[in-house]
Amino acid sequence: MKVLSECRAKGVKVCVIFTSDSDSMSPTGTYGLGELISNFISKAGGPRIVGPNCIGVYCSRSGVAFTPNFPKEPGKVAFISQSGGFAAELGWFGARIGLRFSKIVSYGNAVDLDLPDFLAYFREDSDTGVVAVYVEGVKDGRRTFKELTVKKPVLVWKGGITEEGAKAALSHTQSLAGSATLWSTMLKQAGAIQVESFEGLAYTSIAFSFYKPPVDNSVAIVSVSGGGAVASADTCTREGLLITRLSDTTINALRRVVPRFGTSIRNPVDAQRGALSPEACSEVLRIVLSDLNVSAVILV
């Protein structure tokens, strides 16, 4: 607490505390770090705390990073992670796959600043267009879901959705994981997009960083594989997307480009691998994208 007191005296606004926390009383009767910090803030006020049990923040604009080999180029995605390991790993993974970030925050046990605080910040951050989240549990569920209802796409990977995962979350960041069904329902009501894996969070973040969200759920599928067209139609329908009917104008235009045999010009459009030149494939995409019934095209 001596260092925090010195920071407060110097007018420091925010401190990042890397060290791990113990929220329980020690055998000697002394308080854990989290309790000590909470008492300090409540009595003295300021500075605001990120952590403990975190690895800090990354900001592409200012060049601040908590680990080497992060991309120096700025991007549109902000990542809020309760796990320090995932915060670092997504930065490294992003460097390899073309994912770039505006900022990354690892916030750990959240003794002071918590997920809703960072959601509120990134809602107003002009450098951020997409918010990606890894969360194990929150202290203020009502405020969290209020802040999730924002004007920017919010992608959420929820950890601790099984009984064993919830036990691990409690051990990792002292987080009560909560009901998986409740989380899924509330995320859907808030308009957030739930993903279920590290890779899902990474690649969905890339998609939203390059493309504007579609105006509705009507999609067209363009595939060079009959099996791919069928599997994609199943997946889209299962996830609540509408395999929309293509207009007569679109179908007639496709008929002039796509060979008759072994193909389909309905939605899904099955163009068959090898049946079209690269130029013809581009023309098929242009035709389907121009259909007013289609909000998004999935290329398989």
N, C-alpha and C positions, 0 to 999 in steps of 0.2 A: 504493500500500500504506500510505502515511502515514495516509490517512483511515480505512482499515480498522483500523489500529492504534489510532487515537484512539477509534473506535467500540468496540473491544474494551475499552479502558481505561475507558470510560464505562458498560460493562455492556450495550451494545446487543446484542439477541439475534439480529436478522435485518437484513440489508442488501439492498436492491434495487439492482442495478447495471444501468443503462440502456444504457451505451455498448456498441458492438459489440466483438467479440472477434476475435483472430487466434491460432489455436492453433499456428501454425508459428513457427519462429525467424525473426527479421527479418534483413535483409542485414548488419546490424551485429553479429549474434550474440546479441542480447538476446531474452529470452523473450517470448512473446505474453501477453496479459492473462490468458487462461485458465490458463496454466501458472503465472504469478505468483500468482494467487489460490489455486490448488491447493497450491502450496508454502506459502503463508501459513497456510492452514487446517491443513495437516498439521503444521506446526511450532508454531504459536501456539494453535490451537484457537479456534473461534468468531470472530466471529459467523457464523451460517448465511447462505448467499448464495442469493438468487433472481436468476438471470441468469448471465452478462451477456447483452447483446443481447435485452433484453425491455422492456416498457413498464410493468411493475409489477402491482399488485393492486387489486381493487375489492371493497369490502365494504359491502353495503347497510345493515347494522345500525349500523356505526360512521360511515358517511358518507364513507369513503375511496374516491376514484376517480382514475383516471389520465387521464381525459378528460371534458369536459363532456357534458351531454345524456344521461347514463345514467339509467335509471329510479331514482327514490329509493325506490320501494316494494320491499320484500323479496319474494323468491320462493323456490322449492324447488330450483332448478337451480344447481349449481356447474359452472363451465366452466374446464377446465385446458387451456391452449393453448400449444403451443411457438411459435406465431406471434403476435407482438404485434399485427399488423394484423388477424388474425382475432379476437383477443380484443376489440379495440375495435369491429370491425364487427358482431360478434354482439350486443354490448351495445346498439349503435345500432339494429340490425335488431330486436332484442327489444323495444325501446321502441315500435316501430311495430306489432308483431303481437301484443302481449300476453304476451311471454315475459319473466319476471322471474327474477332471480338472487339466490342467497344470497351467492355470492362468485365472482369471476373471478380467475384467476392466469395471467399471461403469464410463462413461465419460460425462454424462449430457449435458450441453449447449455448450460444445466444443468451448470455446472462443479461445483456442490455439490448443492443440492436438485434432484431429478429427478422424473419422472412418478410412480414408485412411492411417493415420499415424500408427494406431494399426494394420491394415491389413498388411502393409509393415513390421512391426516388427515381427508379428507371421509367416509370410512367411519364415523368416530366423531362427525362434526359434526352436532349436533342440528338445525341450521338447514337442512341439505341432505337432500333426498329423492331426487334424481337427479343423476348425475355425467355431464357431457358432456366429451369429450376430442378435441382435435386434436393429433396427434403425427406427427412425421416419422421419428424413430428414438430408440432408448433404449440406454443403456450396459449395463444389467443386465436382460436379457430374462427370466431365470428369476424374479427378484423382481417385475418388472412384471406378469407374468401371474399370479403368486401374489396380488398385491394387486387384480387385476381380479376375482378370484373373491370378490365381496363381497355383502353383504346388500341393497344398493341397486342399482337399474338403472344400468348403465354403458353409455354410448353412445360409440362410437369412430369417428372419421373419420381414416383413416390416409392421410397424404400420402406421396408418393414411391413409388407402386406400379408405375410404369412405369420403364423405363431412364432416360428423360430426366427424369422427376420425381425419381428417386433422385439424379441428378446435381445437380439444383436444390436438393434437401434438403441435400446435402453442402456446397454453396456457402452456403446460407441459414443453417443452424444447426450446421454441422459434424456432421451426423447421418448415420450409416450406416443407410439405410432398411430393409434386410433384404428377404427374399423375401416377395412379396405373398401367395403361397399359404400360406407358413408363418404369416404374421400372421393370415390369415383362419381357418386351422385352429385356431390357439391361441386366438383370440378366441371362436370357437364353443365350444371346450372349456371356456373360463373362464366362459362364460355371458354374455359381453358382447355387445352388439348393434352390428354394424358398419353404418355408413352411408357413402354415397359422394359426398356433396356438402355444401356449406355449407347449402343450403336443407333438405336431408334431416336434418342435425344440428339445425337450428333447430326444424323442425316436429315431429320425433320427440321432442325435449326437451319441447315444449309438451304433446304427448300424454301422456307419462309423468308430467308434473308435475300433470296434472289427474286421471288415472285410475290406479287400481292395476293392476299387471300381471295379466293373466288367469291362471287356475289351470292351463290347458292350451291346446292349439292349436286347439280346436274353435271355429269361427266361423259366424255367419250373415250373409248379405249381404241388405240391403234396398235396392232400387234403384227409381228412377222411370224408368229407361231400360233397355230390353232389351239394348242394346249394352253399357251400363255394367255390367249384371249379368254378361254373358259375359266381358268383359275383366277384371272384378274376380275372377271365379272362376278364370280363367287365372292371374292374378298371385298369388292366395292359394295355389293349388296349387303353383305354381312355387317359392314361398317356404316351402313345408313346412307350410302351414296346412290344417286339415281342414274341408272344407265339410260340416258335420255334418247328420245327418238330423233334421228337426224332428219332434217328438212328434205323435201323432194328435190330442191335445188342442189343440196349437198350430194345426195345420192346420184343424181344425174351427172354431176361433175366428177364424182369418183368413178362412175361407170366408164368414163372416157380415159381414165388413167390406170385403173386396176384391172388386170387380166380377168377374164370370166371364170376360168376353171381353177378349182381348188382355193378359191378366195371368197370373201364376204364383204359387201359394201354396206351392210347394216352395222349397227353399233352392238357389239364390238366390230371394228373394221379389221378383218384378217387379210393382210396383204401378202402373206407367204414369203418366207425368206428366199431370196434369189429370183423372185418373180419381177422385182422392180429395180431400176437403177437408182443410185443415190439421188439423182435429180427428181425422179418420179416419187421417191419417198418424201422428199421435201414438199413436193406439190400436194401429196396426200395430206400431210400435216397442215399445210396452208389452207386447203379446202375445209378440213374439219374445224380448224380454229376459227374460220370465218362464219361458221354456223351460229346463229343467234340463240339457238337452243342449248349451246354448249358453254359452260362456264370454265371448264378445265379439261385438258386432254392428258391422258395417261398413256405414255409410250412404253410398250413392252417388247 
